[in-house]
Amino acid sequence: MKTLADLLAEGVAGRRVLVRADLNVPLDGSKITDDGRVRASLPTLTKLTEAGARVVVIAHLGRPKGSPDPKFSLAPVAARLGELLGSEVALVTDSAQSTVDALADGQVALLENIRFDARETSKDEAERGALADELAALAGSDGAYVSDGFGVVHRKQASVYDVAKRLPHYAGGLVLAEVEVLRKLTTDTERPYVVVLGGAKVSDKLGVIANLLTKVDRLLVGGGMAYTFLKAQGHEVGKSLLQADQLDQVRGFLAEAEKRGVELVLPVDVLTTTEFAADAEVEIVAADAIPAERQGLDIGPKSRELFAAKLADARTVFWNGPMGVFEFEAFSGGTRAVAEALVKSEAFSVVGGGDSAAAVRQLGLPEDGFSHISTGGGASLEYLEGKDLPGVSVLED
């Protein structure tokens, strides 16, 4: 696999370089609420611009339905990227070739949301290929492609997979760092190896749970998905989030954990309320005694102590998913407790992207308190499931 360092050694001054970045940031209207992914793209972009490359960034935002939609425009991202780079970043909405042709050495342009073009995510190889041809044409005869958006490498999409087959291709710093970290989580892992899973749905993590049960020493489960585990153990969960269609699957996980000697840890108490609201009144109840009219929105104080204790002796930790509705201050304590336990830990700690990474920043915790904060939640999970990542495999030829 050739890397950004190889490309820089070849020389990029005056050359056009397409960079697939992951700039899929959360927005409140047109305001970016967490610019972590934009900042994560800076090292690669800065190295290229300082070396004189004419950089064309390709990215997506949200899930538009294959046509332009103002609420998914990358305009706020272009503005923020320009602020961070210290020079204007043009947002290319049409006449892409003329805009790219006008770039000077060291300048950057950002193509409007690539998912505004339905061919980007098409299952038809010819349709994706046609878009990839257009993207490759932007780079020109001496152009190059850098894959630096780890959050999309699990997708076989035109700007991730097909364009890499049409241009000299290189792995950016983000992709290299992510792959190195994930390999460390799957081979020669220091033990005890503890995984903390949260978030809303068990169904989002079926594959990763099944695979991790063959590798970990301890699995801590919080967030909305914990209630399906509690129900599978025979406990009532009131109006808490429940995936009843996953109960048999979860019972299988519980049996497999016992068979393999994996310690599977669930909350022992939870913060409950009768309404989903930031200012809802809160009552702490035992996790096996949630009243019928109440719903759990965070793990309770005893659970926080328990989870912290189970992380204390860990040598390797992977955390993906918040422990509760951390966006509401009243229900952010569980997520904070896990994060603070990892900051204090001497373990090799990996925060698995997505909501977990956003929570770390929103709660004001030091990012350097963790060994690695991933930029690709879905891609990380698929790697840990043992799946092939097309956007990585295509770089290896």
Buried (B, 14 or more C-beta within 10 A) or exposed (E): BBBBEEBBEEEBEEBBBBBBBBBBBBBEEEEBEBBBBBBBBEBBBBBBBEBBBBBBBBBBBBEBEBEEBEEBBBBBBBBBBBEBBEEBBBBBBEEBEEBBEEBEEBBBBBBBBBBBBEBBBBEEEEBBBBBBEBBBBBBBEEBBBBBBBBBBBBBBBBBBBBBBEBBBBBBBBBBBBBBEBBEBBBEEBEEBBBBBBBBBBBEBBBBBBBBBBEBBBBBBBBBBBBBBBBBBEEBEBBBBBBBEEBBEBBBBBBEBBEEEEBBBBBBBBBBBBBEEEEEBEBBEBEBBEBEEEBBBBBBBBBBBBBBBEBBBBBBBBBBBBBBBBBBBEBBBBBBBBBBBBBBEBEBBBBBBBBBBBBBBBBBEBEBEBBBBBBBBBBBBBBBBBEBEBBBBBBBEE
